[in-house]
Amino acid sequence: MVAPGGVPLVSGADVEAAAALIAGVVRRTPLEYSGALADRVGGPVWLKCENLQRTGSFKIRGAYTRISRLSDAERARGVVAASAGNHAQGVALAARLLGAEATVYMPESAPLPKLAATEGYGARVEMSGQSLAEPLLAAAEHAERTGAVFIHPFDHPDVIAGQGTVGLEVLEQCPEVATVVVCAGGGGLVSGIAAVVKERRPDVRVVAVQAETAAALPGSLAAGRPVALTSMSTMADGIAVPKPSDLSFAHVQGLVDEVRTVSEEDLSRALLFCLERAKLVVEPAGVAAVAAVLADPTAFPAPVVAVVSGGNIDPVLLLKVVQHGMSAAGRYLSLRLRVPDRPGSLAAVLAELAAVGANVLEVEHERTTTRLGVGEVEIFVVLETRGPVHAGEVIAALRSAGYAVTPE
């Protein structure tokens, strides 16, 4: 198949060949039913758990496919890659399994667990710059200088075919699927999935999902060519890619039915959902498909398969994102109250909060602001609630008790 711009697309046969190549190397990841999502969508929803894949993400599929097809002479020169973490680990393990030396350039902002895991798989890691742009340039220069083969994270047919084996498994595990929802950064995963799904089941919708603050595909599709973002800022570092390649863009343009974006709040809410309801440890990029379904459940004809693409999350970031998700889900409530500046006022407020079942996490006093009258004090409280309905009950109870309450 050839895209409108003349770029040859990966075929279903290419994906099937990659599946035969990686059999016994990668894990056939489980498809887990999500009753909680199904209730929202109004039909069956399944999670394709690539967070349980070797190296913690789908990236080993494409990396192994690409490196295994190098000649002996090419593998002897070694391989080099650039990555924020997941592609790095996939290349490192694939290279070790295939007897090639690997060098990986990572941004200085790369999470420490991803860096440590990449080194643990046997790669030599070099740090370069703050975004993925600098490591990509450094890796290309390394390849030119040393003769090592550059393993691009998404701009190669073998990589796309390898990633497409996720879609092949989805069709085999859920033959009745109507919609496949996939995260997208550079577009390698959704390109491969769309290649095999659209050839075998053209009736199935394929939806790509990007973080709205790092979404290069909508602008590129509007322009009819890959267009680079001038800036990005998202917790989903794994899909923070400023520009698709000509190859991945051609696949998205020709095969993907829709591109949607999700907010940072959507991502953190979905991560919390996966932890609490699906019992899955995921990273922000890996949960983008679930975030899209949660944000607009009626937009996805069922049965739905949402690809959970990775689970390599820094525990420090996990803590921050869980807190962010709790807030986005209405489970944290911040309030300011004006009370008389006299003994017992704080105790009275705390008694009201206890009576309505709110858990106090933080308390601060403010006496010097010009907002206050003489003899008044402002109390700032952060509360843990059972959700938006309970939060409304807390506010109503305080106001009923005569307090001036300002939610933040």
C-alpha positions in Angstrom: 0.0 0.0 0.0 1.2 3.5 -0.8 0.1 6.7 0.9 -1.3 9.7 -1.1 2.2 11.3 -0.9 3.9 8.2 -2.4 5.3 6.9 0.8 5.1 3.0 1.0 3.1 1.9 4.0 3.7 -1.1 6.2 1.4 -3.9 5.2 -0.4 -6.5 7.3 2.0 -9.1 5.9 4.9 -7.1 7.2 3.3 -7.1 10.7 2.7 -10.8 10.5 6.3 -11.4 9.5 7.5 -9.3 12.5 5.2 -11.4 14.8 6.9 -14.6 13.6 10.3 -13.0 14.2 9.6 -11.9 17.8 7.6 -14.9 18.9 9.2 -16.3 22.0 11.1 -13.1 22.6 8.3 -10.7 23.5 5.4 -11.4 25.7 1.9 -11.8 24.3 0.4 -9.4 26.7 -3.0 -9.9 28.3 -6.3 -8.3 27.4 -8.0 -7.3 30.6 -11.7 -6.5 30.8 -12.6 -3.2 32.5 -16.1 -3.3 33.9 -15.6 0.3 35.3 -14.9 1.6 31.8 -17.6 -0.6 30.2 -20.2 1.0 32.5 -19.2 4.5 31.2 -19.0 3.5 27.5 -22.1 1.4 27.5 -20.4 -1.7 26.1 -17.4 -3.9 26.5 -14.0 -2.3 27.1 -10.7 -4.1 27.2 -7.2 -2.9 28.2 -4.3 -4.2 26.2 -1.6 -4.4 28.9 1.7 -3.5 27.2 2.8 -2.1 30.6 3.3 -5.8 31.4 5.6 -6.3 28.4 9.3 -7.0 28.8 11.1 -3.7 29.6 7.7 -2.3 30.7 6.5 -1.1 27.3 5.7 -2.1 23.7 9.1 -0.7 22.5 10.9 -4.1 22.6 8.7 -5.2 19.7 10.0 -2.7 17.2 13.5 -2.6 18.5 14.0 -6.3 18.3 12.4 -6.5 14.8 14.8 -3.8 13.6 18.0 -5.0 15.1 17.4 -8.7 14.3 17.2 -7.7 10.6 20.6 -6.1 10.6 23.4 -8.0 8.9 26.1 -9.6 11.1 28.5 -6.9 9.9 26.0 -4.1 10.9 25.4 -5.6 14.4 29.2 -5.9 14.9 29.4 -2.1 14.5 26.9 -1.7 17.3 23.7 0.2 17.5 22.8 3.7 18.9 19.5 5.2 19.9 18.0 8.3 21.5 15.1 8.0 23.9 13.5 9.5 27.0 13.3 5.9 28.4 11.1 3.2 26.9 12.7 3.0 23.5 16.1 3.1 25.3 15.2 0.0 27.3 13.8 -1.8 24.3 16.9 -1.2 22.3 19.2 -2.1 25.2 17.5 -5.5 25.8 17.1 -6.3 22.1 20.8 -5.5 21.4 21.8 -7.7 24.3 19.7 -10.6 23.1 21.1 -10.2 19.6 24.8 -9.8 20.6 25.2 -6.1 19.6 26.7 -3.3 21.7 24.2 -0.5 22.4 24.8 3.2 23.1 21.7 5.2 24.1 21.5 9.0 24.4 18.9 10.2 26.9 17.9 13.7 27.9 19.1 14.9 31.3 15.5 15.0 32.4 15.0 11.3 31.8 13.5 9.5 34.9 16.2 7.8 37.0 14.5 4.4 37.0 14.4 4.4 33.2 18.1 5.4 33.0 19.0 2.7 35.6 17.0 0.0 33.7 18.6 0.9 30.4 22.1 0.5 31.9 20.9 -2.7 33.6 20.0 -4.2 30.2 23.6 -3.6 29.1 23.6 -0.3 27.2 26.0 2.5 27.6 24.0 5.7 28.4 25.1 9.2 27.5 23.1 12.2 28.7 22.4 15.1 26.4 20.1 18.1 26.6 16.7 18.7 28.2 14.4 17.4 25.5 14.5 14.5 23.0 15.8 16.8 20.2 19.3 16.9 21.5 19.7 13.2 22.1 18.4 12.5 18.6 21.0 14.8 17.1 23.8 13.3 19.3 22.8 9.8 18.4 22.9 10.6 14.7 26.3 12.2 15.1 27.5 9.1 17.0 26.3 6.9 14.2 28.1 8.9 11.6 31.3 9.0 13.6 31.5 5.4 14.7 29.5 3.5 12.0 27.0 2.3 14.6 23.5 1.7 13.2 21.0 4.3 14.4 17.8 2.7 15.6 15.1 5.4 15.3 12.2 5.1 17.7 9.5 5.3 15.0 10.9 6.3 11.6 11.6 2.9 10.0 9.3 0.2 8.5 10.8 -2.6 10.6 10.1 -0.6 13.8 6.5 0.2 12.7 5.9 -3.5 11.7 7.2 -4.6 15.1 5.0 -2.2 17.0 2.1 -3.3 14.8 2.2 -6.8 16.4 0.2 -5.2 19.2 -2.7 -4.7 16.8 -2.3 -8.3 15.5 -2.7 -9.6 19.0 -5.7 -7.3 19.6 -7.5 -8.7 16.6 -6.8 -12.3 17.7 -7.7 -11.7 21.4 -10.9 -9.6 20.7 -12.2 -10.5 17.2 -15.4 -8.4 17.9 -13.5 -5.2 18.5 -15.1 -2.0 17.0 -12.6 0.7 18.2 -8.9 0.5 19.0 -7.6 3.5 21.0 -3.8 4.1 21.0 -1.5 6.7 22.4 0.7 8.6 19.9 3.9 10.5 20.1 6.0 10.0 17.0 3.3 7.7 15.8 5.1 4.4 15.4 2.8 2.4 17.5 -0.5 3.7 16.1 1.0 3.4 12.6 1.8 -0.3 13.0 -1.5 -1.1 14.7 -3.5 0.8 12.0 -1.6 -1.0 9.2 -2.7 -4.4 10.3 -6.1 -3.5 11.7 -7.2 -1.6 8.6 -6.1 -4.3 6.3 -7.8 -7.1 8.1 -10.7 -5.2 9.5 -11.3 -1.9 7.7 -14.5 -1.4 9.7 -12.6 -1.0 13.0 -12.0 2.6 14.1 -8.4 3.4 15.0 -8.1 6.5 17.2 -4.8 8.1 18.1 -4.5 10.1 21.4 -1.9 12.8 22.1 -1.3 15.0 25.1 -2.8 18.3 24.2 0.3 20.2 25.3 2.5 18.0 23.1 0.3 17.3 20.1 2.1 17.5 16.8 -0.4 15.4 14.8 -3.4 17.7 14.6 -1.3 20.6 13.2 0.5 18.3 10.9 -2.7 16.8 9.5 -4.2 20.3 9.0 -1.1 21.3 7.1 -0.9 18.1 5.1 2.7 17.5 6.1 4.7 16.9 9.3 5.0 20.2 11.2 7.2 20.6 14.3 5.9 22.0 17.6 7.8 25.0 18.9 7.3 24.0 22.5 6.0 21.1 24.6 5.1 20.6 28.3 3.5 17.4 29.5 3.9 14.8 32.3 3.6 12.2 29.5 7.3 12.3 28.5 7.0 9.1 26.5 4.7 10.8 23.9 6.3 14.2 23.9 7.6 14.2 20.4 7.8 17.5 18.5 7.2 16.1 15.0 6.1 12.9 13.3 8.3 11.5 10.6 7.2 11.4 6.9 6.7 7.7 7.3 4.6 7.8 10.5 2.7 10.8 9.3 1.8 9.0 6.1 0.4 6.1 8.1 -1.6 8.3 10.4 -2.9 10.4 7.5 -3.9 7.4 5.4 -5.1 4.9 8.0 -6.0 6.5 11.4 -9.7 7.5 11.7 -9.3 10.2 14.3 -6.7 12.0 16.4 -7.9 13.2 19.9 -6.0 15.1 22.6 -6.2 14.8 26.4 -5.4 17.3 29.1 -2.9 16.9 32.0 -5.9 16.5 34.3 -7.3 13.7 32.0 -4.0 11.9 32.2 -3.6 12.1 35.9 -7.2 11.1 36.4 -6.8 8.1 34.2 -3.6 7.0 35.9 -5.4 7.1 39.3 -8.3 5.2 37.7 -5.9 2.4 36.5 -4.3 2.1 39.9 -7.6 2.0 41.8 -9.9 0.2 39.4 -7.7 -1.9 37.1 -4.9 -2.5 39.6 -2.3 -1.6 36.9 0.8 0.5 37.4 1.1 2.8 34.3 3.0 5.9 33.2 1.3 9.0 32.0 2.1 8.3 28.3 0.9 4.8 28.7 -2.5 5.8 30.0 -3.4 8.3 27.3 -5.8 6.0 25.6 -7.6 5.3 28.8 -7.7 9.1 29.5 -9.4 9.7 26.2 -12.1 7.1 26.9 -12.7 8.4 30.4 -12.9 12.0 29.1 -15.5 11.3 26.4 -16.8 7.7 26.8 -19.7 8.1 24.3 -17.2 8.8 21.5 -16.0 5.3 21.2 -18.2 2.6 19.6 -17.9 -0.7 21.7 -16.3 -3.1 22.0 -13.3 -0.9 22.7 -9.7 -1.9 23.2 -7.5 0.8 24.8 -3.8 0.1 24.5 -2.0 0.7 27.8 1.4 1.2 26.2 3.8 1.4 29.2 4.3 1.3 32.9 7.7 2.7 33.5 7.0 5.5 35.9 9.4 7.1 38.4 7.9 6.6 42.0 8.4 10.3 42.7 6.4 11.2 39.6 3.8 8.6 40.5 3.3 10.3 43.9 2.8 13.7 42.2 0.5 12.4 39.5 -1.6 10.5 42.0 -2.0 13.7 44.0 -2.9 15.6 40.8 -5.3 12.9 39.9 -7.0 13.0 43.3 -7.5 16.7 42.8 -8.8 16.3 39.3 -11.2 13.7 40.4 -12.6 15.9 43.2 -11.0 13.9 45.9 -9.0 16.9 47.3 -10.7 20.1 48.3 -9.0 23.3 49.1 -11.0 26.0 51.0 -10.5 29.4 52.6 -12.7 30.3 55.5 -13.1 33.6 57.5 -13.6 33.1 61.2 -13.4 35.3 64.4 -9.8 35.6 65.7 -10.5 34.1 69.1 -9.6 30.9 71.0 -11.7 27.9 69.8 -12.4 29.1 66.3 -10.2 26.6 64.6 -11.4 23.8 66.8 -15.0 24.6 65.8 -14.1 24.5 62.1 -12.4 21.1 62.6 -15.4 19.8 64.4 -17.7 20.8 61.5 -15.3 19.0 59.1 -15.2 15.9 61.2 -18.9 15.8 61.5 -19.3 15.8 57.7 -16.5 13.2 57.2 -13.8 15.3 55.6 -10.2 14.4 56.3 -8.0 17.4 57.0 -4.6 17.2 55.2 -3.3 20.7 55.7 -4.2 23.8 57.8 -2.8 27.4 57.6 -3.7 30.6 59.3 -3.5 34.1 57.8 -3.9 37.2 59.8 -2.1 40.0 57.8 -4.0 40.1 54.5 -6.0 43.2 53.7 -8.9 41.0 52.7 -9.6 40.5 56.4 -11.4 42.8 58.8 -10.2 43.7 62.3 -10.7 40.7 64.5 -10.9 38.1 61.7 -8.5 35.3 60.7 -8.5 33.3 57.4 -8.1 29.6 57.6 -6.8 27.7 54.6 -7.6 23.9 54.6 -6.8 21.1 52.2 -9.2 18.2 52.7 -9.6 14.7 51.4 -13.1 13.9 50.3 -15.0 10.9 48.8 -15.5 12.8 45.5 -17.3 15.8 44.0 -20.7 15.1 45.7 -19.1 14.8 49.1 -17.0 17.9 48.4 -20.3 19.8 47.8 -21.7 18.4 51.0 -18.7 19.7 52.9 -19.0 23.2 51.5 -22.8 23.2 52.2 -22.3 22.1 55.8 -19.7 24.8 56.5 -21.9 27.6 55.0 -24.9 26.2 56.9 -22.8 26.7 60.0 -22.3 30.3 59.2 -18.8 30.3 57.7 -17.8 32.3 54.6 -16.2 29.7 52.4 -14.2 30.2 49.2 -13.2 27.1 47.3 -9.8 27.2 45.5 
